[in-house]
Structure formats: C-alpha cells, structure tokens
Amino acid sequence: MITQTKRTQDMLTPVEAYRILKEGNKRFEQNLKAQRNLKVQVIETSMGQYPFAAVLSCIDSRVPVELVFDLGIGDVFSIRIAGNVVNEDVLGSIEYACKVAGSKIVVVMGHTRCGAVKAACNKVELGNITSLLSKIKPAVQVIENSQKEMDEKDMEKVAIENVQLSIDRMKQESEILFQMEKLGKIQIVGAIYSVSTGRVDFFESDSDLT
C-alpha cells in the first residue's frame, strides 16, 4: 500500500475515502492485512502528512482505529475521547484535519459494550467523569424507558444514538465542517464497531456513499 501524498490525497473524493475504509475493515474482519512497509512510511511521512480521513472514536483499548481499518502511517487523523463525544477541542482537531490538512471524510465511530455509555446509562457521577458523561446523557434520554431499567440492548441503542447526536453537534457547532460537507468537499458519517466481531457497520443514512 502506498503512503498518502499531497497528490494522492487531492485525487481522492469522499466516496473513494469511504470505500478505502470499508475495504480496510473487511480485511481486518477477515484477519488479512495489506502489504506495507511501516519503516518506509515513517521516512516518507517525516517531512509532511496527508491523511485522507479523520476518525472520532472512543478511547476503548479494543478499538484501535488504524488496525480496525487496516491503515498505515500517515493515513488517518485519530481523535479519541471516552464516549466519542464532541467538545471544542475535538471540533478544532477535526476542522484542522479537514480544512487545513485536506482529509476527505470524517467518521464518528461508537462501539458495542462501551464503558462510557454504560456509565452514562447508570448515571455515574465521579470527578471529571461526570462532566464527560453529561455529553452522553442526551442520547440516554432519547432511549431510556421510565418503566424499566436499561438493559444491554438499550445501551447499544444509546451508543448508536450518541454517534448521531455527536454528528449533529459537529454540524451545528462547526460552520467550517458544515459548509465543507454542503459543498461536497468532505462527508461526515457515523458507524458502530463491534468489539465481538471486528466489524464496522456504517449507518444506513450514509448509504449514498456505498
């Protein structure tokens, strides 16, 4: 696999970037791996980087973005925060990735059995974790049923809803990203990663990219 250059990055469309991610995850799921020389890529990217994608995901140790999508050095900006939530620093990082550095696709990726989501569902309050979980609570409120305690199935629904709300916040709070997507320069998509299978399922609403 080639190392991304300014030329190859410029030639990619959001649709093609989406395809690269889907194909990479398919290889990962099948326990295959594209041939690349990481040492060479270290040297080739030492003077500059041209990632084609930015992925906002959880800090969970079971969800390493570069491995999940079978990517190399210089391919992706990986923004990780518990619960894949959006704040000012996350938005600034993604704006840099797309507007300044030229990435063509933004993926907000939640995952199954997410500890942050479970903590939010269970109304955990602990130090600075309380503030972080408050950003997941809107998703909890959409899914929770006052008639019963939330079970694992409900929590997985919260994880999906949380991804969608993170995307909504991204578009509402970043005029840069909103306009770039409107003009077709980038695509913002949602996805859920299964910690049991290694599969990434992109949201059906993003099917126009398939």
C-alpha positions as CSV (number, residue, x, y, z in Angstrom):
1,M,0.0,0.0,0.0
2,I,1.3,3.4,-0.9
3,T,1.9,6.3,1.5
4,Q,-0.5,9.2,1.1
5,T,1.0,12.2,-0.7
6,K,-0.5,15.6,-1.5
7,R,-1.2,14.3,-5.0
8,T,-3.0,11.1,-3.9
9,Q,-4.9,13.0,-1.2
10,D,-6.1,15.6,-3.7
11,M,-7.3,13.0,-6.1
12,L,-9.5,11.2,-3.6
13,T,-13.2,12.0,-3.3
14,P,-15.2,11.5,-0.1
15,V,-16.8,8.4,-1.8
16,E,-13.4,6.9,-2.5
17,A,-12.2,7.6,1.0
18,Y,-15.3,5.8,2.3
19,R,-14.5,2.8,0.1
20,I,-10.9,2.6,1.4
21,L,-12.2,2.5,5.0
22,K,-14.8,-0.2,4.2
23,E,-12.3,-2.3,2.3
24,G,-9.8,-2.0,5.1
25,N,-12.3,-3.1,7.7
26,K,-13.2,-6.0,5.6
27,R,-9.6,-7.1,5.5
28,F,-9.3,-6.7,9.3
29,E,-12.5,-8.7,9.9
30,Q,-11.1,-11.5,7.8
31,N,-7.7,-11.4,9.6
32,L,-6.0,-10.2,6.4
33,K,-3.5,-7.3,6.1
34,A,-2.4,-5.1,3.3
35,Q,1.3,-5.2,2.5
36,R,3.0,-2.1,3.6
37,N,6.5,-1.2,4.9
38,L,5.9,0.9,8.0
39,K,9.5,1.8,8.4
40,V,9.5,3.3,4.9
41,Q,6.3,5.1,5.7
42,V,7.9,6.6,8.7
43,I,10.6,8.1,6.4
44,E,8.2,9.1,3.7
45,T,5.9,11.0,6.2
46,S,8.7,12.6,8.1
47,M,8.5,15.9,6.2
48,G,4.7,16.1,5.9
49,Q,1.4,14.3,6.3
50,Y,-1.6,14.0,4.0
51,P,-4.3,11.8,5.8
52,F,-7.4,11.1,3.8
53,A,-9.7,10.5,6.8
54,A,-10.4,11.7,10.3
55,V,-12.0,9.3,12.8
56,L,-13.5,10.4,16.1
57,S,-13.7,7.3,18.3
58,C,-13.7,6.1,21.9
59,I,-10.5,5.6,24.0
60,D,-11.5,2.0,24.5
61,S,-8.4,-0.2,24.1
62,R,-10.3,-2.7,22.0
63,V,-11.0,-0.1,19.2
64,P,-7.6,0.8,17.7
65,V,-8.6,2.8,14.6
66,E,-5.5,2.2,12.4
67,L,-5.9,-1.6,13.0
68,V,-9.7,-1.7,12.6
69,F,-9.4,-0.1,9.1
70,D,-6.1,-1.7,8.2
71,L,-4.4,1.7,7.7
72,G,-0.7,2.7,7.6
73,I,1.3,5.6,8.9
74,G,0.0,9.0,7.6
75,D,-3.4,7.7,6.5
76,V,-5.7,9.0,9.3
77,F,-6.2,11.5,12.0
78,S,-7.4,9.6,15.0
79,I,-9.2,11.7,17.6
80,R,-10.0,9.6,20.7
81,I,-12.1,10.5,23.7
82,A,-14.3,8.4,26.0
83,G,-17.7,8.0,24.5
84,N,-16.7,9.6,21.2
85,V,-18.3,12.9,22.3
86,V,-17.8,16.3,20.8
87,N,-16.3,19.3,22.5
88,E,-14.5,22.4,21.4
89,D,-11.1,20.7,21.2
90,V,-12.5,17.8,19.3
91,L,-14.1,20.2,16.8
92,G,-10.9,22.2,16.4
93,S,-9.0,19.0,15.8
94,I,-11.4,17.8,13.1
95,E,-11.5,21.3,11.5
96,Y,-7.7,21.2,11.3
97,A,-7.8,17.7,9.8
98,C,-10.2,18.7,7.0
99,K,-9.8,22.4,6.3
100,V,-6.1,22.7,6.9
101,A,-4.7,19.2,6.2
102,G,-7.1,18.0,3.5
103,S,-8.9,15.0,4.9
104,K,-11.9,13.9,2.8
105,I,-14.1,12.0,5.3
106,V,-15.0,12.3,8.9
107,V,-16.2,9.2,10.7
108,V,-17.8,9.3,14.2
109,M,-17.4,5.7,15.4
110,G,-19.0,4.4,18.5
111,H,-18.7,0.8,19.6
112,T,-20.6,-2.0,21.3
113,R,-20.2,-2.6,25.1
114,C,-19.0,0.9,25.6
115,G,-18.0,1.6,29.2
116,A,-18.7,5.4,28.9
117,V,-22.2,4.7,27.5
118,K,-22.9,2.2,30.3
119,A,-21.7,4.7,32.9
120,A,-24.0,7.4,31.5
121,C,-26.9,5.0,31.5
122,N,-26.2,4.1,35.1
123,K,-25.9,7.8,36.0
124,V,-22.4,7.5,37.3
125,E,-21.0,10.7,39.0
126,L,-17.3,10.7,39.7
127,G,-14.9,13.6,39.4
128,N,-14.4,15.0,35.9
129,I,-16.1,11.9,34.5
130,T,-19.4,13.5,35.5
131,S,-18.9,16.3,33.0
132,L,-17.8,14.0,30.2
133,L,-20.9,11.7,30.8
134,S,-23.2,14.7,30.7
135,K,-22.4,14.9,26.9
136,I,-23.8,11.3,26.5
137,K,-26.9,11.9,28.6
138,P,-29.0,13.4,25.7
139,A,-28.7,10.0,24.0
140,V,-29.6,8.2,27.1
141,Q,-32.8,10.4,27.5
142,V,-33.8,9.5,23.9
143,I,-33.7,5.8,24.6
144,E,-34.5,5.3,28.3
145,N,-37.9,4.0,29.3
146,S,-39.1,5.1,32.7
147,Q,-41.0,1.8,33.1
148,K,-37.9,-0.4,33.3
149,E,-34.1,-0.3,34.0
150,M,-32.0,-0.1,30.9
151,D,-30.6,-3.5,29.7
152,E,-27.7,-4.2,27.4
153,K,-29.9,-3.9,24.3
154,D,-31.0,-0.5,25.4
155,M,-27.4,0.6,26.0
156,E,-26.4,-0.5,22.5
157,K,-29.2,1.8,21.2
158,V,-27.8,4.6,23.3
159,A,-24.4,4.1,21.7
160,I,-25.9,4.4,18.2
161,E,-28.0,7.5,19.2
162,N,-24.9,9.0,20.8
163,V,-23.0,8.8,17.5
164,Q,-25.8,10.5,15.7
165,L,-26.0,13.3,18.3
166,S,-22.2,13.8,18.1
167,I,-22.6,14.2,14.3
168,D,-25.5,16.7,14.8
169,R,-23.4,18.7,17.3
170,M,-20.5,18.7,14.9
171,K,-22.6,20.2,12.1
172,Q,-24.3,22.7,14.4
173,E,-21.2,23.9,16.2
174,S,-18.7,23.9,13.3
175,E,-19.6,26.2,10.4
176,I,-16.4,25.1,8.8
177,L,-17.3,21.4,8.7
178,F,-21.0,22.1,7.9
179,Q,-20.0,24.2,4.8
180,M,-17.3,21.8,3.7
181,E,-19.9,18.9,3.6
182,K,-22.5,21.1,2.0
183,L,-20.0,21.9,-0.8
184,G,-19.1,18.2,-1.2
185,K,-15.6,18.6,-0.1
186,I,-16.0,16.2,2.8
187,Q,-18.5,13.6,4.1
188,I,-19.4,13.1,7.7
189,V,-20.6,9.6,8.5
190,G,-21.5,7.5,11.6
191,A,-20.5,4.0,12.4
192,I,-20.6,1.4,15.1
193,Y,-17.7,-1.1,15.7
194,S,-18.4,-4.5,17.2
195,V,-15.9,-5.5,19.8
196,S,-17.1,-9.1,19.3
197,T,-16.6,-9.4,15.6
198,G,-14.3,-6.6,14.5
199,R,-16.9,-5.4,12.0
200,V,-17.7,-1.7,11.4
201,D,-21.3,-1.0,10.4
202,F,-21.8,2.4,8.8
203,F,-25.2,4.0,9.3
204,E,-27.9,3.3,6.7
205,S,-28.4,7.1,6.3
206,D,-24.9,7.1,4.8
207,S,-25.8,4.5,2.1
208,D,-25.4,7.1,-0.6
209,L,-21.6,6.5,-0.2
210,T,-21.8,2.8,-0.9
